[in-house]
Each structure stands twice: as C-alpha cells, then as structure tokens.
C-alpha cells in the first residue's frame, strides 16, 4: 500500500511538472505579453525596454524558465502584473471563496444525486420514471453558462428574490447572523447552477450501480429469506452501490474546478475561476501558471483520493493495489 502511494506521488510530481512546463512554453509563444498592459503608442521605446527588463521579459527563454522553476519549487508563485501584489496573497483570498462554493456543490451533488438515483430505481410508475429521467438528462446536457444567464434573468432581474453577483452586499451592515444569511443568499444561485449537472451525473452513475447491485446473488438471497424490501435496499445494497460513486467523485474534482471558471465569472464570485479569467485577458503569466498548478494538482489528488476511497470501502481490491 505504501509502495503504491509513493509510486502515485512520483507520477503526480512528474505530471504537474510536465503540465506547468507546457503551459510556460505556450504562454511564451502566445501573442502579447504582460508588458502590453503598460505599453502605449506615445510611450518612449526606451521606457518600454525598461519595463520589459524590470519584468524579466528580455532574458532568454531558458533563463526565464530556470528562474521561474526555481522560485516556483520554493513556494514563490511570483508577482501579479495586473494586481501588483504577490500571487500568494491573491490565492490566500481566492481559494477559501472557491472552496466555500465547491464544498456546497459537492454536498448538493452527493445528496441530490443519490436521492435522484434512488428515485429512478424504486419508482415503479413508468411515466414518472421517464419524466425524472428526462429532467436529469436536460440538467446534465444544458450548458452551465446558459443556465446561469436564465437563472440571473429569472430570479434576480424578474423576481428579485436573489442577488445577481458577488459574495455579499457591500452596503449591508449587521452582526453574525444577518451577514451569514446574506452570504447564503449570494451563494444560492452559483451553487445551484454549478451543482445541477453534477447532480444529474451522480444520479445516472448511482442509478446504474444500484440496479446492478440489486441483481447480485446476496440480494436475491436476502429477499428469499423474507427480509423487508426497504431493509434490503438501504442496509445491504446501498453501501455497495456507492463504490463507483466514490471513484467518480474523486475524478469529478478537476471538472468542478473547470466549471467554477465560467460560473464565478458570470456571478462575479471572487474565487480562483474569476481571477483565472481576469489573468488570461490581462496576460498575467504568474497567476495563469499558479492556477494551472492548482488545476493539475486537483486532477492528480482527485485520482488518488478516488483510488484510496475505493480501497477503504472495499478491501477486496487491495491485492490489485499492491501488485
């Protein structure tokens, strides 16, 4: 087990390094650079050269890469050209906001998806089951940005029930509970929009797994012994049906991070997704590289957590991990 974890960690380090190196090269090949933020036609060329020298953009590419990699390996993510602040400080403010949003989404995904998957399995009326299946397919296939725009138009502009953007009302004053309720109201729309396809995906995975488990011999034996149908479903079948779902949750982490890029930008949620979009438009290379690092890290961690969670829930797969 320890050997397997060490092997996966070495693979993760290599994958993250390769992704960051490829991103660094592509950024250097892309048109424009961070100095374009400050360059205007009326600026003297000597001033432009001085700006590029201060940013280190006039050095050869291998020298830039070696200096960046050494600093990055030491935990120094660089200095943001657009925010004029260290990237570490920007991330310290943005990451908790994204974790707050994605944490709520994961809870909604697990609870809503499992309940919908159970409903698809236990509902006997064919018309109701088809209707629920259609709703799940629509929720999964509709683009997130389209759902976000419709939700903003309906619940914010037309009905006025929920705020359209940001994390809190800047003009609101109050103690803990009013501030908490205000944060929840701002969280409802982005969390709901981001969790809809996740819940639909989870429902389909869990429904397929649940149906397969219900055909196993030990379930048929339990029913033959006269054990109540509800007990068979929720005591014997539910745990084994959750196994594929645990793996899919770990693999869903990188897709969830990618979804926040669009949703956070639409709702002006000050998290990792929004600062990534802003950095792309402003050619802020240090932030782009740092967010790429976080995204690559979420992929490898998600894969590792999926494998480990599967091993914990079902020790029968342990020999495969030790081989």
C-alpha angles and dihedrals in degrees: 000000000000090000090052093050092049090049091051092047091054090049090049093053091051093047093049092047092049093049092048093047092050090048091050092052094046092050090053091050094047118098115262130020138215091276089068088076090070102030118102129170091248094054116105113252089233089059090049090052090049091052092051091048092052090051091048092239095128094065122096115274096246090052091050091048094049092048093046094047093049092050093043093051088053092055095259106131093183136239123305112239094202100040094036089221136102112278090231091063092049091050092048088061099038103043096062089051092052092045089052091054097041092044091058090045092053091051091049091045094052098042098039095040095049093046091049091047091051090048091052089052103044102035107102099185105096097209093053091047092051091048092052090047091053092049091051092049092050092049091050098045102041112098113251095229090055092051089048093052093047091047091050092049094047106036100030109028102029106029099021092214099129135030115257101222151001128040100271143006105266092204095050119107128193147100131282101299098046089047091049093049090048090052091050091051090052090046098052100076101044093041093048094047093047094045098049098080090037092055091046092050091048092048093055093046093047094044092054092046093046093051091050093050092050089061094055120115096244090055091050089048092051090052091048089056089058098251112163115268093234092052092049091052101046103029105037108020104035098067095051091044089058094063098085089041092059091054092048092050091057092048090047094065096084091046089051090053090051091050092055090060091069100032095047090050093050094047095036090237105170098231140113094288095056096046089049092056091045090049092052093053092046096044090239097168099182092056093044091052092046093050089047087055091052092048093049090046091052090054096053094040091049091052092047093047090049092054094044094047090051090051093050094049095042113029089182090084092058095101090058091055093048094051 
